[in-house]
Amino acid sequence: MAGVRTGTLDASASERGAGVRNGGRTARRRSAGEADAQDDATAQDDATALDRAAAASLTIEQLAAEVGMSVRNIRNHHSRGLLPAPEVRARVGYYGPEHVARLKLILDLQADGFNLAAIERLLNASGGSAARLLGLRDAMTAPFQSETPEVVTTEDLRLRFGEVDAKDVARIRKLKLLVPLGDDRFEVPSPALMSAAEEVIALGIPLHAALSLVERVSQDCESISRAFVKLYLKELWEPFAQAGQPEERWDEVIEAIRKLRGIASEALLGMFKLRMTAEVEAASSRLLAHQAKHSH
């Protein structure tokens, strides 16, 4: 019995010793694994820091030259909180693409008439992201088409349209069909519209009559454009703003306005074709009826 007890105790002791040894190996393996994971995390953090350092490569003087702004103004934007802090290395601040984008946005908004207080509110409302506001602004201000403006002289216009009454010249400028550049030159923002006017006159329709129609169309188009903008603001932007402008929906909201511009053009053209067909058919019927009535 004693031998049995001793053997049992010896076995238990042996098992405990093995457990301690195994536990030590397990602990060592765990420690080694944790160390490897920590090393990987550290390496990843170092790589991220290196990426940031590589991206932030402009001194404040180089940044000023890049965006066309004085160093003093850049520092003022820093103090107002309009510009993120630079990446500091060896006591020197370095700036990257985000800083360039932010300063260009500030310049663009100032050119549009926004003061610094309003710009600060806009940046705060967008979570401070210059990319978001740049994307929204570009989507809202991008031209509808790639038509290249032309430059013409007074003599060119005279050859194409003949002598133009002074009142008609004023109406043309008001409609922005021509933009004076000085030195007897004008920019034609839409050469296609100018060509259409030339063809209308070639049909024998006086310029002043054509301009009256253009004025009416311009007013109608302004009203239609305002309606589409209101639709976007009410149905897309306002719900987005009320939801707190969630991060994941910014791209969706920006893309929506890009698509809406194209949709508006297609809808307007499609509706115009329908209405124009109906009006021409109605006018043709009245004209034929009139002709039949007076042919006897």
C-alpha positions in Angstrom: 0.0 0.0 0.0 2.8 2.3 0.9 4.4 1.5 -2.4 1.3 2.3 -4.2 0.8 5.5 -2.4 4.4 6.5 -3.0 4.1 5.5 -6.7 1.0 7.6 -7.0 2.5 10.5 -5.3 5.6 10.2 -7.5 3.4 10.1 -10.6 1.5 13.1 -9.5 4.7 15.0 -8.8 6.0 13.9 -12.1 2.8 15.1 -13.8 3.0 18.4 -12.0 6.6 18.8 -13.1 5.6 18.1 -16.6 2.7 20.5 -16.4 5.0 23.2 -15.1 7.5 22.6 -17.9 4.7 22.5 -20.5 3.2 25.6 -19.0 6.5 27.3 -19.1 6.9 26.4 -22.8 3.3 27.6 -23.5 4.0 30.8 -21.6 7.2 31.2 -23.6 5.4 30.5 -26.9 2.6 33.0 -25.8 5.1 35.6 -24.9 7.0 35.1 -28.2 3.7 35.3 -30.1 2.7 38.5 -28.3 6.1 39.9 -28.9 5.8 39.1 -32.7 2.3 40.7 -32.8 3.6 43.8 -31.0 6.6 43.9 -33.4 4.2 43.7 -36.3 2.0 46.5 -34.9 5.1 48.6 -34.3 6.3 48.0 -37.8 2.9 48.9 -39.2 2.8 52.1 -37.1 6.3 52.9 -38.3 5.3 52.3 -42.0 2.3 54.5 -41.5 4.5 57.2 -40.0 6.9 56.9 -42.9 4.0 57.2 -45.4 2.8 60.4 -43.6 6.3 61.7 -43.6 6.7 61.0 -47.3 3.4 62.7 -48.1 4.2 65.7 -45.9 7.3 67.0 -47.7 6.6 70.8 -48.1 8.0 73.4 -45.8 5.8 76.4 -45.1 7.6 78.5 -47.7 7.2 75.7 -50.3 3.5 75.4 -49.4 3.1 79.1 -49.8 4.6 79.0 -53.3 2.5 75.9 -54.2 -0.8 77.6 -53.5 0.1 81.2 -54.2 -0.5 82.4 -50.6 1.8 84.3 -48.2 3.4 82.5 -45.3 1.8 85.1 -43.0 -1.7 84.1 -44.2 -1.0 80.4 -43.8 0.0 81.0 -40.2 -3.1 83.1 -39.7 -5.2 80.2 -41.0 -3.4 77.9 -38.5 -4.3 80.2 -35.7 -8.0 80.3 -36.7 -8.0 76.5 -36.9 -8.6 76.5 -40.7 -5.5 74.4 -41.4 -4.4 71.2 -39.8 -1.1 71.1 -37.9 2.0 70.1 -40.0 4.0 67.0 -39.6 6.9 68.0 -37.3 10.3 66.4 -37.9 13.5 67.7 -36.4 11.6 70.9 -35.3 10.6 71.6 -38.9 6.9 71.6 -39.9 6.1 69.7 -43.2 2.9 69.9 -45.2 1.2 67.5 -47.5 -1.6 67.2 -50.1 -4.4 67.7 -47.5 -2.9 71.1 -46.6 -2.6 72.1 -50.3 -6.2 71.0 -50.9 -7.4 72.9 -47.8 -5.7 76.2 -48.8 -6.9 76.0 -52.4 -10.4 75.4 -51.1 -10.1 78.5 -48.9 -8.9 80.6 -51.8 -11.7 79.3 -54.0 -14.4 80.1 -51.4 -12.9 83.5 -50.8 -13.1 84.2 -54.5 -16.8 83.2 -54.3 -17.4 85.9 -51.7 -17.1 83.8 -48.5 -15.3 85.5 -45.6 -13.1 83.5 -43.2 -15.8 83.2 -40.6 -18.2 81.6 -43.1 -15.4 79.3 -44.4 -14.7 78.2 -40.8 -18.4 77.3 -40.4 -18.4 75.3 -43.6 -15.3 73.4 -42.6 -16.7 72.6 -39.2 -20.0 71.5 -40.7 -18.1 69.1 -43.0 -16.0 67.6 -40.3 -13.0 69.6 -41.4 -12.5 67.7 -44.6 -11.4 69.8 -47.5 -11.8 66.9 -49.9 -15.5 66.7 -49.1 -16.2 70.4 -49.7 -14.0 70.4 -52.8 -15.9 67.4 -54.1 -19.3 69.0 -53.4 -18.2 72.4 -54.9 -16.8 70.7 -58.0 -19.9 68.7 -58.5 -22.1 71.9 -58.2 -19.9 74.1 -60.4 -18.6 71.8 -63.1 -19.7 72.8 -66.6 -22.4 70.7 -68.2 -20.5 70.2 -71.4 -17.0 70.4 -72.8 -17.8 73.1 -75.4 -14.8 75.3 -75.9 -15.4 79.1 -75.9 -14.4 81.0 -79.0 -12.9 84.5 -79.3 -14.3 86.8 -82.1 -13.8 90.4 -83.1 -16.4 93.0 -84.0 -15.6 92.5 -87.6 -16.3 88.8 -87.3 -19.7 89.5 -85.8 -20.5 92.0 -88.5 -19.7 89.5 -91.2 -21.9 86.9 -89.6 -24.8 89.0 -88.4 -24.5 92.3 -90.3 -25.1 95.6 -88.5 -26.6 95.1 -85.0 -28.8 97.6 -83.3 -27.3 99.1 -80.1 -30.3 97.8 -78.1 -29.8 94.3 -79.4 -26.1 94.6 -78.5 -27.1 95.4 -74.9 -29.5 92.4 -74.8 -26.8 90.1 -76.1 -24.5 91.2 -73.4 -27.2 90.8 -70.7 -27.9 87.3 -71.9 -24.1 86.7 -71.8 -24.1 85.3 -75.3 -21.0 87.5 -75.7 -18.5 88.5 -73.1 -16.4 91.7 -73.8 -12.7 91.1 -73.5 -11.5 94.5 -74.6 -9.4 95.4 -77.7 -12.4 94.9 -79.9 -12.6 91.2 -78.9 -15.4 89.1 -77.4 -15.6 85.6 -75.9 -18.4 83.4 -77.2 -19.2 81.0 -74.2 -21.4 78.7 -76.4 -20.3 78.6 -80.1 -23.1 76.2 -80.7 -25.7 78.7 -79.5 -24.1 81.4 -81.7 -24.2 79.1 -84.7 -27.9 78.4 -84.0 -28.5 82.2 -84.0 -26.7 82.5 -87.3 -28.9 79.8 -88.8 -32.1 81.4 -87.5 -31.2 84.7 -89.1 -30.3 82.9 -92.4 -33.9 81.7 -92.4 -35.0 85.3 -92.6 -36.0 85.8 -88.9 -34.8 89.2 -87.6 -32.2 89.2 -84.8 -34.3 91.2 -82.4 -37.1 88.6 -82.8 -34.7 85.8 -82.1 -33.3 87.6 -79.1 -36.8 88.0 -77.7 -37.3 84.2 -77.9 -33.9 83.6 -76.3 -34.8 85.9 -73.4 -38.0 83.9 -72.8 -36.2 80.6 -73.0 -33.5 81.9 -70.6 -36.2 82.8 -68.1 -37.9 79.5 -68.4 -34.6 77.6 -68.1 -33.7 79.6 -65.0 -37.0 78.6 -63.4 -36.6 75.0 -64.3 -33.0 74.9 -63.0 -34.1 76.4 -59.7 -36.8 73.7 -59.4 -34.2 70.9 -59.9 -31.8 72.6 -57.3 -34.7 72.8 -54.8 -35.5 69.1 -55.5 -31.9 68.2 -54.6 -31.8 70.3 -51.5 -35.1 69.2 -50.2 -35.0 65.5 -51.0 -31.3 64.7 -50.7 -29.3 67.4 -48.9 -31.7 68.2 -46.1 -32.2 64.6 -44.9 -28.4 64.1 -45.1 -27.8 67.2 -43.0 -30.5 66.2 -40.5 -28.9 62.8 -40.1 -25.7 64.6 -39.0 -23.9 64.3 -42.3 -22.7 60.7 -41.8 -19.2 60.0 -43.0 -20.2 57.0 -45.2 -22.8 59.0 -47.2 -20.7 62.0 -48.3 -19.6 60.3 -51.6 -23.3 59.3 -52.3 -24.5 62.9 -51.8 -21.8 64.4 -54.0 -22.4 61.8 -56.7 -26.1 62.5 -56.6 -25.7 66.1 -57.7 -23.5 65.0 -60.5 -26.1 62.6 -61.7 -29.0 65.0 -61.2 -27.4 67.5 -63.6 -27.4 65.0 -66.4 -30.9 63.8 -65.5 -32.2 67.3 -65.6 -30.7 67.9 -69.1 -32.2 64.7 -70.4 -35.6 65.3 -68.8 -35.7 68.9 -70.2 -34.7 67.8 -73.7 -37.2 64.9 -73.6 -40.1 67.1 -72.4 -39.2 69.8 -75.0 -39.3 67.3 -77.8 -42.8 66.1 -76.7 -44.1 69.6 -76.3 -42.5 70.8 -79.6 -44.0 67.9 -81.5 -47.5 68.6 -80.1 -47.3 72.3 -80.8 -46.1 71.8 -84.4 -48.8 69.3 -85.1 -51.5 71.6 -83.6 -50.1 74.6 -85.6 -50.0 72.5 -88.8 -53.6 71.4 -88.3 -54.7 75.0 -87.9 -52.7 76.1 -90.8 -54.0 73.4 -93.1 -57.6 74.1 -92.0 -57.1 77.8 -92.7 -55.7 77.1 -96.1 -58.6 74.8 -96.9 -61.1 77.3 -95.8 -59.7 80.1 -97.9 -58.8 78.1 -101.0 -62.3 78.3 -102.4 
